[in-house]
Amino acid sequence: MDKRVQFDFEIDFTNGGGLQGQGFRLDINDDDISDGDLAKYIVEDMRLLMVGKVRIFNKKIIKEKHKRK
């Protein structure tokens, strides 16, 4: 079975404002992912610009089939 990470996040933008996500899921290739790597993955995957601080909460690894090819 594939692995995915489920988590909540908050992103602050350097030009003001922010973005939040709850119960967000992403495919991962290993059994775990660091908060720093996960933050980088979110920013790159969503193609966000002007990103300041990224906070990760309630992270857990789940066994679930990958959704992307």
PDB file of N, CA, C and O in Angstrom:
ATOM      1  N   MET A   1       0.851  -1.185   0.000  1.00  0.00           N
ATOM      2  CA  MET A   1       0.000   0.000   0.000  1.00  0.00           C
ATOM      3  C   MET A   1       0.890   1.240   0.000  1.00  0.00           C
ATOM      4  O   MET A   1       1.920   1.270   0.675  1.00  0.00           O
ATOM      5  N   ASP A   2       0.499   2.248  -0.746  1.00  0.00           N
ATOM      6  CA  ASP A   2       1.225   3.515  -0.808  1.00  0.00           C
ATOM      7  C   ASP A   2       1.057   4.290   0.491  1.00  0.00           C
ATOM      8  O   ASP A   2       0.174   3.996   1.296  1.00  0.00           O
ATOM      9  N   LYS A   3       1.914   5.278   0.680  1.00  0.00           N
ATOM     10  CA  LYS A   3       1.851   6.138   1.871  1.00  0.00           C
ATOM     11  C   LYS A   3       1.490   7.555   1.453  1.00  0.00           C
ATOM     12  O   LYS A   3       1.920   8.050   0.411  1.00  0.00           O
ATOM     13  N   ARG A   4       0.685   8.192   2.299  1.00  0.00           N
ATOM     14  CA  ARG A   4       0.339   9.600   2.118  1.00  0.00           C
ATOM     15  C   ARG A   4       0.492  10.280   3.467  1.00  0.00           C
ATOM     16  O   ARG A   4       0.461   9.623   4.508  1.00  0.00           O
ATOM     17  N   VAL A   5       0.654  11.571   3.450  1.00  0.00           N
ATOM     18  CA  VAL A   5       0.710  12.335   4.689  1.00  0.00           C
ATOM     19  C   VAL A   5      -0.538  13.211   4.751  1.00  0.00           C
ATOM     20  O   VAL A   5      -0.914  13.865   3.777  1.00  0.00           O
ATOM     21  N   GLN A   6      -1.167  13.205   5.923  1.00  0.00           N
ATOM     22  CA  GLN A   6      -2.341  14.057   6.157  1.00  0.00           C
ATOM     23  C   GLN A   6      -1.947  15.064   7.233  1.00  0.00           C
ATOM     24  O   GLN A   6      -1.315  14.699   8.224  1.00  0.00           O
ATOM     25  N   PHE A   7      -2.321  16.342   7.040  1.00  0.00           N
ATOM     26  CA  PHE A   7      -1.858  17.381   7.954  1.00  0.00           C
ATOM     27  C   PHE A   7      -2.696  18.643   7.809  1.00  0.00           C
ATOM     28  O   PHE A   7      -3.461  18.801   6.858  1.00  0.00           O
ATOM     29  N   ASP A   8      -2.531  19.526   8.766  1.00  0.00           N
ATOM     30  CA  ASP A   8      -3.086  20.874   8.712  1.00  0.00           C
ATOM     31  C   ASP A   8      -1.908  21.820   8.507  1.00  0.00           C
ATOM     32  O   ASP A   8      -0.784  21.492   8.890  1.00  0.00           O
ATOM     33  N   PHE A   9      -2.144  22.984   7.913  1.00  0.00           N
ATOM     34  CA  PHE A   9      -1.048  23.935   7.723  1.00  0.00           C
ATOM     35  C   PHE A   9      -1.550  25.367   7.749  1.00  0.00           C
ATOM     36  O   PHE A   9      -2.729  25.642   7.529  1.00  0.00           O
ATOM     37  N   GLU A  10      -0.624  26.264   8.022  1.00  0.00           N
ATOM     38  CA  GLU A  10      -0.840  27.709   7.907  1.00  0.00           C
ATOM     39  C   GLU A  10       0.355  28.285   7.179  1.00  0.00           C
ATOM     40  O   GLU A  10       1.500  27.958   7.491  1.00  0.00           O
ATOM     41  N   ILE A  11       0.089  29.143   6.207  1.00  0.00           N
ATOM     42  CA  ILE A  11       1.149  29.805   5.445  1.00  0.00           C
ATOM     43  C   ILE A  11       0.939  31.304   5.544  1.00  0.00           C
ATOM     44  O   ILE A  11      -0.158  31.800   5.289  1.00  0.00           O
ATOM     45  N   ASP A  12       1.991  32.028   5.916  1.00  0.00           N
ATOM     46  CA  ASP A  12       1.972  33.491   5.912  1.00  0.00           C
ATOM     47  C   ASP A  12       2.686  33.980   4.663  1.00  0.00           C
ATOM     48  O   ASP A  12       3.710  33.425   4.263  1.00  0.00           O
ATOM     49  N   PHE A  13       2.140  35.017   4.054  1.00  0.00           N
ATOM     50  CA  PHE A  13       2.786  35.610   2.886  1.00  0.00           C
ATOM     51  C   PHE A  13       3.506  36.886   3.291  1.00  0.00           C
ATOM     52  O   PHE A  13       3.045  37.623   4.163  1.00  0.00           O
ATOM     53  N   THR A  14       4.637  37.138   2.651  1.00  0.00           N
ATOM     54  CA  THR A  14       5.465  38.297   3.004  1.00  0.00           C
ATOM     55  C   THR A  14       4.805  39.616   2.616  1.00  0.00           C
ATOM     56  O   THR A  14       5.154  40.666   3.154  1.00  0.00           O
ATOM     57  N   ASN A  15       3.864  39.567   1.698  1.00  0.00           N
ATOM     58  CA  ASN A  15       3.170  40.793   1.285  1.00  0.00           C
ATOM     59  C   ASN A  15       1.801  40.922   1.957  1.00  0.00           C
ATOM     60  O   ASN A  15       0.964  41.718   1.531  1.00  0.00           O
ATOM     61  N   GLY A  16       1.578  40.125   3.020  1.00  0.00           N
ATOM     62  CA  GLY A  16       0.336  40.169   3.772  1.00  0.00           C
ATOM     63  C   GLY A  16      -0.573  38.996   3.441  1.00  0.00           C
ATOM     64  O   GLY A  16      -0.468  38.399   2.370  1.00  0.00           O
ATOM     65  N   GLY A  17      -1.455  38.677   4.358  1.00  0.00           N
ATOM     66  CA  GLY A  17      -2.398  37.589   4.147  1.00  0.00           C
ATOM     67  C   GLY A  17      -1.818  36.236   4.480  1.00  0.00           C
ATOM     68  O   GLY A  17      -0.668  36.113   4.902  1.00  0.00           O
ATOM     69  N   GLY A  18      -2.626  35.240   4.282  1.00  0.00           N
ATOM     70  CA  GLY A  18      -2.203  33.890   4.589  1.00  0.00           C
ATOM     71  C   GLY A  18      -3.145  32.864   3.998  1.00  0.00           C
ATOM     72  O   GLY A  18      -4.155  33.201   3.380  1.00  0.00           O
ATOM     73  N   LEU A  19      -2.797  31.611   4.199  1.00  0.00           N
ATOM     74  CA  LEU A  19      -3.550  30.495   3.666  1.00  0.00           C
ATOM     75  C   LEU A  19      -3.552  29.393   4.707  1.00  0.00           C
ATOM     76  O   LEU A  19      -2.529  29.144   5.344  1.00  0.00           O
ATOM     77  N   GLN A  20      -4.689  28.726   4.892  1.00  0.00           N
ATOM     78  CA  GLN A  20      -4.793  27.619   5.833  1.00  0.00           C
ATOM     79  C   GLN A  20      -5.364  26.409   5.126  1.00  0.00           C
ATOM     80  O   GLN A  20      -6.136  26.537   4.175  1.00  0.00           O
ATOM     81  N   GLY A  21      -4.984  25.242   5.592  1.00  0.00           N
ATOM     82  CA  GLY A  21      -5.558  24.001   5.078  1.00  0.00           C
ATOM     83  C   GLY A  21      -5.750  23.025   6.220  1.00  0.00           C
ATOM     84  O   GLY A  21      -4.909  22.942   7.116  1.00  0.00           O
ATOM     85  N   GLN A  22      -6.830  22.297   6.198  1.00  0.00           N
ATOM     86  CA  GLN A  22      -7.105  21.286   7.209  1.00  0.00           C
ATOM     87  C   GLN A  22      -7.358  19.945   6.523  1.00  0.00           C
ATOM     88  O   GLN A  22      -8.077  19.858   5.527  1.00  0.00           O
ATOM     89  N   GLY A  23      -6.747  18.907   7.086  1.00  0.00           N
ATOM     90  CA  GLY A  23      -6.927  17.571   6.543  1.00  0.00           C
ATOM     91  C   GLY A  23      -6.369  17.396   5.145  1.00  0.00           C
ATOM     92  O   GLY A  23      -6.827  16.540   4.388  1.00  0.00           O
ATOM     93  N   PHE A  24      -5.376  18.213   4.801  1.00  0.00           N
ATOM     94  CA  PHE A  24      -4.747  18.188   3.482  1.00  0.00           C
ATOM     95  C   PHE A  24      -3.950  16.891   3.337  1.00  0.00           C
ATOM     96  O   PHE A  24      -3.335  16.444   4.305  1.00  0.00           O
ATOM     97  N   ARG A  25      -3.947  16.285   2.167  1.00  0.00           N
ATOM     98  CA  ARG A  25      -3.214  15.039   1.942  1.00  0.00           C
ATOM     99  C   ARG A  25      -2.314  15.159   0.718  1.00  0.00           C
ATOM    100  O   ARG A  25      -2.683  15.740  -0.303  1.00  0.00           O
ATOM    101  N   LEU A  26      -1.120  14.588   0.856  1.00  0.00           N
ATOM    102  CA  LEU A  26      -0.169  14.547  -0.252  1.00  0.00           C
ATOM    103  C   LEU A  26       0.479  13.164  -0.308  1.00  0.00           C
ATOM    104  O   LEU A  26       0.695  12.532   0.727  1.00  0.00           O
ATOM    105  N   ASP A  27       0.784  12.702  -1.507  1.00  0.00           N
ATOM    106  CA  ASP A  27       1.504  11.447  -1.685  1.00  0.00           C
ATOM    107  C   ASP A  27       2.947  11.625  -1.226  1.00  0.00           C
ATOM    108  O   ASP A  27       3.554  12.671  -1.455  1.00  0.00           O
ATOM    109  N   ILE A  28       3.496  10.590  -0.572  1.00  0.00           N
ATOM    110  CA  ILE A  28       4.918  10.593  -0.223  1.00  0.00           C
ATOM    111  C   ILE A  28       5.529   9.265  -0.645  1.00  0.00           C
ATOM    112  O   ILE A  28       4.828   8.264  -0.793  1.00  0.00           O
ATOM    113  N   ASN A  29       6.845   9.267  -0.836  1.00  0.00           N
ATOM    114  CA  ASN A  29       7.546   8.065  -1.303  1.00  0.00           C
ATOM    115  C   ASN A  29       8.146   7.247  -0.173  1.00  0.00           C
ATOM    116  O   ASN A  29       8.476   6.079  -0.378  1.00  0.00           O
ATOM    117  N   ASP A  30       8.298   7.822   1.011  1.00  0.00           N
ATOM    118  CA  ASP A  30       8.933   7.132   2.123  1.00  0.00           C
ATOM    119  C   ASP A  30       7.936   6.932   3.263  1.00  0.00           C
ATOM    120  O   ASP A  30       6.750   7.228   3.117  1.00  0.00           O
ATOM    121  N   ASP A  31       8.421   6.431   4.387  1.00  0.00           N
ATOM    122  CA  ASP A  31       7.567   6.193   5.548  1.00  0.00           C
ATOM    123  C   ASP A  31       7.332   7.446   6.379  1.00  0.00           C
ATOM    124  O   ASP A  31       6.487   7.433   7.275  1.00  0.00           O
ATOM    125  N   ASP A  32       8.056   8.529   6.107  1.00  0.00           N
ATOM    126  CA  ASP A  32       7.915   9.766   6.862  1.00  0.00           C
ATOM    127  C   ASP A  32       8.408  10.927   6.012  1.00  0.00           C
ATOM    128  O   ASP A  32       9.048  10.730   4.980  1.00  0.00           O
ATOM    129  N   ILE A  33       8.102  12.144   6.461  1.00  0.00           N
ATOM    130  CA  ILE A  33       8.580  13.359   5.807  1.00  0.00           C
ATOM    131  C   ILE A  33       8.733  14.420   6.890  1.00  0.00           C
ATOM    132  O   ILE A  33       7.861  14.556   7.747  1.00  0.00           O
ATOM    133  N   SER A  34       9.820  15.164   6.862  1.00  0.00           N
ATOM    134  CA  SER A  34      10.051  16.208   7.870  1.00  0.00           C
ATOM    135  C   SER A  34       9.100  17.382   7.618  1.00  0.00           C
ATOM    136  O   SER A  34       8.605  17.571   6.506  1.00  0.00           O
ATOM    137  N   ASP A  35       8.856  18.160   8.669  1.00  0.00           N
ATOM    138  CA  ASP A  35       8.001  19.343   8.514  1.00  0.00           C
ATOM    139  C   ASP A  35       8.587  20.311   7.495  1.00  0.00           C
ATOM    140  O   ASP A  35       7.852  20.903   6.704  1.00  0.00           O
ATOM    141  N   GLY A  36       9.910  20.474   7.511  1.00  0.00           N
ATOM    142  CA  GLY A  36      10.570  21.375   6.561  1.00  0.00           C
ATOM    143  C   GLY A  36      10.394  20.918   5.119  1.00  0.00           C
ATOM    144  O   GLY A  36      10.090  21.723   4.239  1.00  0.00           O
ATOM    145  N   ASP A  37      10.588  19.619   4.880  1.00  0.00           N
ATOM    146  CA  ASP A  37      10.400  19.087   3.530  1.00  0.00           C
ATOM    147  C   ASP A  37       8.938  19.164   3.106  1.00  0.00           C
ATOM    148  O   ASP A  37       8.636  19.433   1.943  1.00  0.00           O
ATOM    149  N   LEU A  38       8.034  18.926   4.055  1.00  0.00           N
ATOM    150  CA  LEU A  38       6.612  19.011   3.757  1.00  0.00           C
ATOM    151  C   LEU A  38       6.207  20.443   3.397  1.00  0.00           C
ATOM    152  O   LEU A  38       5.435  20.658   2.463  1.00  0.00           O
ATOM    153  N   ALA A  39       6.730  21.413   4.140  1.00  0.00           N
ATOM    154  CA  ALA A  39       6.455  22.822   3.847  1.00  0.00           C
ATOM    155  C   ALA A  39       6.935  23.179   2.440  1.00  0.00           C
ATOM    156  O   ALA A  39       6.228  23.843   1.682  1.00  0.00           O
ATOM    157  N   LYS A  40       8.147  22.728   2.101  1.00  0.00           N
ATOM    158  CA  LYS A  40       8.698  22.997   0.770  1.00  0.00           C
ATOM    159  C   LYS A  40       7.834  22.349  -0.313  1.00  0.00           C
ATOM    160  O   LYS A  40       7.581  22.949  -1.357  1.00  0.00           O
ATOM    161  N   TYR A  41       7.391  21.134  -0.058  1.00  0.00           N
ATOM    162  CA  TYR A  41       6.542  20.398  -0.994  1.00  0.00           C
ATOM    163  C   TYR A  41       5.228  21.150  -1.241  1.00  0.00           C
ATOM    164  O   TYR A  41       4.798  21.278  -2.388  1.00  0.00           O
ATOM    165  N   ILE A  42       4.595  21.643  -0.184  1.00  0.00           N
ATOM    166  CA  ILE A  42       3.329  22.373  -0.325  1.00  0.00           C
ATOM    167  C   ILE A  42       3.525  23.612  -1.190  1.00  0.00           C
ATOM    168  O   ILE A  42       2.776  23.843  -2.139  1.00  0.00           O
ATOM    169  N   VAL A  43       4.538  24.405  -0.853  1.00  0.00           N
ATOM    170  CA  VAL A  43       4.794  25.670  -1.562  1.00  0.00           C
ATOM    171  C   VAL A  43       5.068  25.412  -3.042  1.00  0.00           C
ATOM    172  O   VAL A  43       4.536  26.107  -3.908  1.00  0.00           O
ATOM    173  N   GLU A  44       5.899  24.409  -3.328  1.00  0.00           N
ATOM    174  CA  GLU A  44       6.219  24.112  -4.727  1.00  0.00           C
ATOM    175  C   GLU A  44       5.025  23.523  -5.464  1.00  0.00           C
ATOM    176  O   GLU A  44       4.760  23.896  -6.607  1.00  0.00           O
ATOM    177  N   ASP A  45       4.302  22.607  -4.823  1.00  0.00           N
ATOM    178  CA  ASP A  45       3.179  21.941  -5.475  1.00  0.00           C
ATOM    179  C   ASP A  45       2.043  22.918  -5.794  1.00  0.00           C
ATOM    180  O   ASP A  45       1.380  22.797  -6.824  1.00  0.00           O
ATOM    181  N   MET A  46       1.831  23.880  -4.903  1.00  0.00           N
ATOM    182  CA  MET A  46       0.771  24.862  -5.117  1.00  0.00           C
ATOM    183  C   MET A  46       1.280  26.090  -5.876  1.00  0.00           C
ATOM    184  O   MET A  46       0.513  27.008  -6.168  1.00  0.00           O
ATOM    185  N   ARG A  47       2.573  26.100  -6.190  1.00  0.00           N
ATOM    186  CA  ARG A  47       3.212  27.193  -6.933  1.00  0.00           C
ATOM    187  C   ARG A  47       2.985  28.547  -6.272  1.00  0.00           C
ATOM    188  O   ARG A  47       2.637  29.530  -6.926  1.00  0.00           O
ATOM    189  N   LEU A  48       3.192  28.571  -4.949  1.00  0.00           N
ATOM    190  CA  LEU A  48       2.983  29.799  -4.187  1.00  0.00           C
ATOM    191  C   LEU A  48       4.202  30.702  -4.267  1.00  0.00           C
ATOM    192  O   LEU A  48       5.333  30.221  -4.332  1.00  0.00           O
ATOM    193  N   LEU A  49       3.977  32.002  -4.262  1.00  0.00           N
ATOM    194  CA  LEU A  49       5.040  33.000  -4.282  1.00  0.00           C
ATOM    195  C   LEU A  49       4.937  33.861  -3.029  1.00  0.00           C
ATOM    196  O   LEU A  49       3.896  33.884  -2.373  1.00  0.00           O
ATOM    197  N   MET A  50       5.995  34.558  -2.699  1.00  0.00           N
ATOM    198  CA  MET A  50       6.021  35.511  -1.582  1.00  0.00           C
ATOM    199  C   MET A  50       5.661  34.828  -0.254  1.00  0.00           C
ATOM    200  O   MET A  50       4.962  35.402   0.580  1.00  0.00           O
ATOM    201  N   VAL A  51       6.151  33.593  -0.073  1.00  0.00           N
ATOM    202  CA  VAL A  51       5.841  32.815   1.121  1.00  0.00           C
ATOM    203  C   VAL A  51       6.782  33.189   2.255  1.00  0.00           C
ATOM    204  O   VAL A  51       7.999  33.255   2.081  1.00  0.00           O
ATOM    205  N   GLY A  52       6.197  33.431   3.411  1.00  0.00           N
ATOM    206  CA  GLY A  52       6.956  33.694   4.631  1.00  0.00           C
ATOM    207  C   GLY A  52       7.057  32.417   5.435  1.00  0.00           C
ATOM    208  O   GLY A  52       7.710  31.461   5.018  1.00  0.00           O
ATOM    209  N   LYS A  53       6.415  32.400   6.580  1.00  0.00           N
ATOM    210  CA  LYS A  53       6.470  31.251   7.484  1.00  0.00           C
ATOM    211  C   LYS A  53       5.403  30.212   7.113  1.00  0.00           C
ATOM    212  O   LYS A  53       4.275  30.550   6.753  1.00  0.00           O
ATOM    213  N   VAL A  54       5.802  28.935   7.215  1.00  0.00           N
ATOM    214  CA  VAL A  54       4.881  27.820   7.000  1.00  0.00           C
ATOM    215  C   VAL A  54       4.870  26.987   8.282  1.00  0.00           C
ATOM    216  O   VAL A  54       5.920  26.577   8.778  1.00  0.00           O
ATOM    217  N   ARG A  55       3.672  26.743   8.808  1.00  0.00           N
ATOM    218  CA  ARG A  55       3.537  25.933  10.024  1.00  0.00           C
ATOM    219  C   ARG A  55       2.733  24.677   9.690  1.00  0.00           C
ATOM    220  O   ARG A  55       1.718  24.730   8.995  1.00  0.00           O
ATOM    221  N   ILE A  56       3.220  23.538  10.211  1.00  0.00           N
ATOM    222  CA  ILE A  56       2.589  22.241   9.990  1.00  0.00           C
ATOM    223  C   ILE A  56       2.039  21.748  11.328  1.00  0.00           C
ATOM    224  O   ILE A  56       2.725  21.816  12.348  1.00  0.00           O
ATOM    225  N   PHE A  57       0.797  21.249  11.322  1.00  0.00           N
ATOM    226  CA  PHE A  57       0.157  20.734  12.530  1.00  0.00           C
ATOM    227  C   PHE A  57      -0.479  19.369  12.239  1.00  0.00           C
ATOM    228  O   PHE A  57      -0.826  19.061  11.099  1.00  0.00           O
ATOM    229  N   ASN A  58      -0.620  18.579  13.271  1.00  0.00           N
ATOM    230  CA  ASN A  58      -1.401  17.330  13.216  1.00  0.00           C
ATOM    231  C   ASN A  58      -0.995  16.411  12.068  1.00  0.00           C
ATOM    232  O   ASN A  58      -1.846  15.816  11.406  1.00  0.00           O
ATOM    233  N   LYS A  59       0.302  16.303  11.840  1.00  0.00           N
ATOM    234  CA  LYS A  59       0.808  15.472  10.743  1.00  0.00           C
ATOM    235  C   LYS A  59       0.717  13.996  11.115  1.00  0.00           C
ATOM    236  O   LYS A  59       1.114  13.592  12.208  1.00  0.00           O
ATOM    237  N   LYS A  60       0.186  13.196  10.186  1.00  0.00           N
ATOM    238  CA  LYS A  60       0.215  11.752  10.388  1.00  0.00           C
ATOM    239  C   LYS A  60       0.346  11.060   9.038  1.00  0.00           C
ATOM    240  O   LYS A  60      -0.175  11.528   8.025  1.00  0.00           O
ATOM    241  N   ILE A  61       1.047   9.945   9.049  1.00  0.00           N
ATOM    242  CA  ILE A  61       1.253   9.153   7.847  1.00  0.00           C
ATOM    243  C   ILE A  61       0.124   8.131   7.775  1.00  0.00           C
ATOM    244  O   ILE A  61      -0.187   7.468   8.765  1.00  0.00           O
ATOM    245  N   ILE A  62      -0.482   8.010   6.609  1.00  0.00           N
ATOM    246  CA  ILE A  62      -1.568   7.060   6.425  1.00  0.00           C
ATOM    247  C   ILE A  62      -1.266   6.138   5.246  1.00  0.00           C
ATOM    248  O   ILE A  62      -0.577   6.522   4.301  1.00  0.00           O
ATOM    249  N   LYS A  63      -1.782   4.944   5.317  1.00  0.00           N
ATOM    250  CA  LYS A  63      -1.652   3.998   4.204  1.00  0.00           C
ATOM    251  C   LYS A  63      -2.855   4.200   3.298  1.00  0.00           C
ATOM    252  O   LYS A  63      -3.999   3.928   3.662  1.00  0.00           O
ATOM    253  N   GLU A  64      -2.551   4.686   2.113  1.00  0.00           N
ATOM    254  CA  GLU A  64      -3.617   4.975   1.156  1.00  0.00           C
ATOM    255  C   GLU A  64      -2.996   5.026  -0.229  1.00  0.00           C
ATOM    256  O   GLU A  64      -1.871   5.496  -0.392  1.00  0.00           O
ATOM    257  N   LYS A  65      -3.702   4.559  -1.193  1.00  0.00           N
ATOM    258  CA  LYS A  65      -3.195   4.560  -2.574  1.00  0.00           C
ATOM    259  C   LYS A  65      -2.899   5.981  -3.026  1.00  0.00           C
ATOM    260  O   LYS A  65      -3.677   6.897  -2.759  1.00  0.00           O
ATOM    261  N   HIS A  66      -1.778   6.164  -3.708  1.00  0.00           N
ATOM    262  CA  HIS A  66      -1.419   7.460  -4.270  1.00  0.00           C
ATOM    263  C   HIS A  66      -2.493   7.910  -5.264  1.00  0.00           C
ATOM    264  O   HIS A  66      -3.062   7.098  -5.993  1.00  0.00           O
ATOM    265  N   LYS A  67      -2.754   9.201  -5.276  1.00  0.00           N
ATOM    266  CA  LYS A  67      -3.786   9.768  -6.146  1.00  0.00           C
ATOM    267  C   LYS A  67      -3.239  10.273  -7.470  1.00  0.00           C
ATOM    268  O   LYS A  67      -3.988  10.446  -8.431  1.00  0.00           O
ATOM    269  N   ARG A  68      -1.927  10.511  -7.520  1.00  0.00           N
ATOM    270  CA  ARG A  68      -1.305  10.986  -8.759  1.00  0.00           C
ATOM    271  C   ARG A  68      -0.591   9.851  -9.448  1.00  0.00           C
ATOM    272  O   ARG A  68      -0.205   8.866  -8.818  1.00  0.00           O
ATOM    273  N   LYS A  69      -0.423   9.992 -10.706  1.00  0.00           N
ATOM    274  CA  LYS A  69       0.277   8.972 -11.491  1.00  0.00           C
ATOM    275  C   LYS A  69       1.766   9.136 -11.341  1.00  0.00           C
ATOM    276  O   LYS A  69       2.533   8.371 -11.926  1.00  0.00           O
TER     277      LYS A  69
END
